Amino acid sequence: MKNTVATFKKTKETGEKLTMLTAYDYSTARLMDEAGVNSILVGDSLGNVMLGYENTLSVTMEDMIHHIKAVKRGVKNALIVGDMPFMSYQVSTEQAVENAGRLIKEGGADVVKLEGGADVCEQIKAIVKATIPVCAHIGLTPQSINAFGGFKVQGKSIEAAQKLIDDALAVEEAGAFAVVIEGVPAEIAAIITEKLSIPTIGIGAGAGCDGQVLIYQDMLAMFSDFTPKFVKKYAEVGQIMSNAFETFIKEVKDGTFPQKEHTYKIDSSVVDELNKIIK
């Protein structure tokens, strides 16, 4: 069954947990969709894990559209969430609506996601008014890394926790259909989840959220530059890949690959006749 904004809302009512994973290409998205994940986030995290940037700030609209289009081709049932990159929505509501529309129209995303709380509510309202569903993102917002002074847990003081709660209520009021909560103490995320009528999706925010999201390269141990505390490694795929690459290199160099079963056949008479006419 196709996951939609409506089905997300229903899970909040039934208590069913939501699942979300990042993907950036056709083949990975297809595997995730066939596995039954509720949502695929084409995140600006592609800047780190796909393009090798130090952070997400250099990701462009063109980058996002390119990868969303690839994911779209591999998905039948998952809700596709397209990240709005840094400076694609901060300048004005008009800019926000235009770029959100591009992710939907050109990329093929079902909904868009943007970072921020009360400070981006005008953009959320304008995008929603343009009939584009919005997933909000509060807490540790990677696009604000310079303002935060690094990747730091948010909401650890009374004042900071209250601001997160206020931000969550604000984005809900602005029309967001769901909110990602990142890098927040589990107790605070649970309070927010209880207060909201829209689903919360946690990443480093504890089990009290309505759903969970992970970057797939993290959960499969394919990205070793940095592994957050909240990541569970479900498989050592990175090591399996490294071993396979090393074995391929060795077999090519020592002549054990390819063998007969890896090659195409031709009638020997054709080869004999060819050898007669080759000058």
Residue pairs with C-beta under 8 A, 6 or more apart in sequence:
1 7
1 77
2 76
2 77
3 38
3 39
3 77
3 78
3 79
4 79
4 110
5 79
5 110
5 111
5 133
5 177
7 38
7 79
8 18
8 38
8 39
8 79
8 177
8 178
8 199
9 177
9 198
9 199
11 17
11 18
11 38
11 199
11 210
11 211
12 197
12 198
12 199
12 210
17 210
17 211
17 212
18 38
18 39
18 199
18 201
18 210
18 211
18 212
19 36
19 37
19 38
19 39
19 211
19 212
19 213
20 37
20 38
20 39
20 40
20 41
20 81
20 201
20 211
20 212
20 213
21 32
21 37
21 39
21 40
21 41
21 213
21 214
21 215
21 216
21 219
22 40
22 41
22 42
22 43
22 45
22 46
22 213
22 214
22 215
22 216
22 217
23 29
23 32
23 40
23 41
23 42
23 71
23 74
23 216
24 42
24 46
24 49
24 50
24 67
24 70
24 71
25 67
25 70
25 71
25 74
26 70
26 71
26 73
26 74
27 74
28 74
28 216
29 40
29 70
29 71
29 72
29 73
29 74
29 75
29 78
30 74
30 75
32 40
32 78
32 216
33 40
33 74
33 75
33 76
33 77
33 78
36 77
37 78
38 78
38 79
38 211
39 78
39 79
39 80
39 81
39 213
40 71
40 75
40 78
40 79
40 80
40 81
41 81
41 83
41 113
41 213
42 64
42 67
42 68
42 71
42 80
42 81
42 82
42 83
42 107
42 109
43 83
43 113
43 215
44 56
44 59
44 64
44 83
44 85
44 86
44 142
44 143
45 56
45 83
45 142
45 215
46 59
46 63
46 64
46 67
47 53
47 55
47 56
47 57
47 58
47 59
47 63
48 54
48 55
48 56
48 223
48 225
49 215
49 217
49 222
49 223
50 67
51 58
51 59
51 63
53 59
55 142
55 145
56 85
56 86
56 142
56 143
56 145
57 86
57 143
57 145
57 146
59 83
59 85
59 86
60 85
61 85
61 88
61 99
61 102
61 103
63 85
64 82
64 83
64 84
64 85
64 103
64 107
65 102
65 103
65 106
65 107
68 80
68 82
68 103
68 107
68 108
68 109
69 106
69 107
69 108
71 80
72 80
72 107
72 108
72 109
79 110
79 111
80 108
80 109
80 110
80 111
81 109
81 110
81 111
81 112
81 113
81 135
82 103
82 104
82 107
82 109
82 111
82 112
82 113
83 112
83 113
83 114
84 96
84 99
84 100
84 103
84 112
84 113
84 114
85 143
86 143
88 95
88 96
88 99
89 95
89 96
89 99
89 100
89 114
89 120
89 123
90 96
90 120
90 123
93 122
93 123
93 125
93 126
94 126
96 114
96 123
96 126
96 127
97 123
97 126
97 127
97 130
97 132
100 112
100 127
100 130
100 132
100 134
101 130
101 132
103 109
103 112
104 110
104 112
104 132
110 133
111 132
111 133
111 134
111 135
111 177
112 127
112 132
112 133
112 134
112 135
113 134
113 135
113 136
113 137
113 180
114 120
114 123
114 124
114 127
114 134
114 136
114 137
115 137
115 138
115 141
115 142
115 143
115 144
116 136
116 137
116 138
116 141
116 144
116 167
117 136
117 138
117 163
117 164
117 166
117 167
117 168
117 170
117 171
118 166
118 167
118 170
118 171
120 136
120 171
121 170
121 171
121 173
121 174
122 174
124 134
124 136
124 171
124 174
124 175
124 176
125 174
125 175
127 134
128 134
128 174
128 175
128 176
129 175
133 177
134 175
134 176
134 177
135 176
135 177
135 178
135 179
135 180
135 201
136 168
136 171
136 172
136 174
136 176
136 178
136 179
136 180
137 179
137 180
137 182
138 164
138 167
138 168
138 171
138 179
138 180
138 181
138 182
139 154
139 155
139 164
139 180
139 181
139 182
139 183
139 184
139 189
139 205
140 148
140 151
140 152
140 153
140 154
140 182
140 183
140 184
140 204
141 182
142 151
142 182
145 151
148 154
151 183
151 228
152 183
153 183
153 184
153 185
153 204
154 160
154 164
154 182
154 183
154 184
155 161
155 163
155 164
155 184
155 185
155 188
156 185
161 185
161 188
161 191
164 181
164 184
164 188
164 192
165 188
165 191
165 192
165 195
168 179
168 181
168 192
168 195
168 196
168 200
169 195
169 196
171 179
172 179
172 196
172 197
172 198
176 198
177 198
177 199
178 198
178 199
178 200
178 201
179 192
179 196
179 198
179 199
179 200
179 201
180 200
180 201
180 202
180 203
180 213
181 189
181 192
181 193
181 200
181 201
181 202
181 203
181 205
181 209
182 202
182 203
182 204
182 205
183 203
183 204
183 205
183 230
184 192
184 202
184 204
184 205
184 206
185 205
185 206
186 205
186 206
186 207
186 208
187 206
187 208
189 200
189 202
189 205
189 206
189 208
189 209
190 206
190 208
190 209
192 200
193 200
193 208
193 209
193 210
199 210
199 211
200 209
200 210
200 211
201 209
201 210
201 211
201 212
201 213
202 208
202 209
202 211
202 212
202 213
203 212
203 213
203 214
203 230
204 228
204 229
204 230
205 230
214 231
214 232
215 223
215 231
216 222
217 223
218 227
218 228
218 231
218 233
219 231
219 232
219 233
219 234
219 235
220 233
220 234
220 235
220 236
220 237
220 238
221 233
221 235
221 236
221 237
221 238
221 239
222 237
222 238
222 241
223 238
224 238
227 233
248 257
251 257
